[in-house]
Amino acid sequence: MALQMFDKERTLQMRQKLIGQSCRLFFSHEPLKIVKARGQYLYDENGTQYLDCISNVQHVGHCHPSITKAATAQMELLNANSRFLHDNIVQYAERLANTLPQKLCVFYFVNSGSEANDLALRLARQYTQNKDVVVLNHAYHGHLTSLIDISPYKFWKLEGQKEWAPLPDTYRGLYREGHPNPGQAYADTVKNLIDEVQNRGRKISCFFVESLPSVGGHIILPPGYFPKVAEYIRAAGGVFVADEIQTGFGRVGSHFWAFQLQGEDFCPDIVTMGKPMGNGHPLACVVTTKEIAGTFTANGVEYFNTFGGNPVSCAIGLAVLDVIEKEDLRANAVRVGSQLKKLLKQLQAKHTIIGDVRGVGLFLGFELVKDRVALTPATEEAGLLVQRLKERHICLSTDGPWANVIKFKPPMCFSMEDAERVTEQIGFILQVQLEQLKVKGLAQGPNSGNLAVGLEPATF
Ligand SMILES: Cc1ncc(COP(=O)(O)O)c(C=O)c1O
């Protein structure tokens, strides 16, 4: 039986009535109703096509037929509790192990990034017998109570005094381009924090970090930062946890995992993965070393997860890995990502509002500033640009502490033509529309009500 289709207004009214209003919509003043999708294209209820530059979850493309086929075939056969012996979970773990350093070889399958990070915290705390966690400013690691607690992006809006290490941002951070060794300098800020905390008699369980800080504004880490921090954190009795929930599965192109950008020899103690893993199906995972997993087992408490690692989820996970390989999506990320970056840099040369263009593979961002010396964030303009792009049927979004970084994390099948289309439209808007609006005064502009979009960075 086909589901009943409501008109957009009715859907919106029902959503406002029935769904918690803290669950925000994209483009909240005028949300999109998307009814189908394919590859990197979304279609609304009228059949209008939108270019999707932001859905990092639909990693190999929306509704990829190989994923649908694998899911359906397994669903028709069996979907049972992972406490029955089944081949899918072990085959999937083995395939993932082949992408990771040898040391990371024990897997726990869960259903969301938050679950993965919560389990990673438990593993780290059990292994080290310590409690405190070092995180970076503006980080986000999930929506569970334990993770809001370690996510400055969320907790600075709540009560409570906490501390965090500065973002290793070489564009607007403490140490910038031109510094002789920003990796070492930023690692030393973590060391200082560790010392301070230890002097107060507290003990550190882990450094918890995204391999490329996404919510922090699509930051590309300076070379040498992770290995040095890992050295400091391990010396303090803690372990290194890499959150690859946004950055894993080949998004950076040159490597399968973004932590590998910090050198072939660098290996975290725990890695968490999620979003792209199931191409939209809820599938996430924690991988760690034999030693850490052994301590967790030794505490005698069974780890049971009803849905984690079920045969359907693992069949989907395997199919995602197959598509990444067969369609050579990492090479596509390198090729299209570098072209997109080049085109964005050309725009930067023309428009002073683009202060920085940064990224690797299909993890890219550009930062809007009111002036290139003081680096005053052009937050309203960024929101406006996103709004104008949506009117031109392109979905983009903002990120960063001031919501002034326009971020790209499209499905990995994003093409050269898509890159050209989006940069052409950005160029047009910056040239014509933003200039006009600036002259009129942004606050009194004809669409000033729309500026709310993008002011709050979106997490995904
Ligand atoms: C870096 C990072 N970690 C963890 C999470 C939480 O993942 P989930 O929303 O699947 O619980 C997110 C979600 O946005 C994230 O961006």
The ligand as a Gaussian input file, in Angstrom:
#p B3LYP/6-31G(d) Opt

LIG

0 1
 C       31.961000      14.220000      14.569000
 C       30.680000      13.604000      15.022000
 N       30.699000      12.664000      15.971000
 C       29.567000      12.078000      16.390000
 C       28.331000      12.420000      15.880000
 C       27.082000      11.764000      16.384000
 O       26.591000      10.885000      15.436000
 P       25.039000      10.468000      15.420000
 O       24.264000      11.684000      15.056000
 O       24.994000       9.354000      14.397000
 O       24.697000       9.977000      16.783000
 C       28.277000      13.409000      14.882000
 C       26.978000      13.807000      14.311000
 O       26.813000      14.820000      13.700000
 C       29.468000      14.010000      14.448000
 O       29.463000      14.961000      13.504000

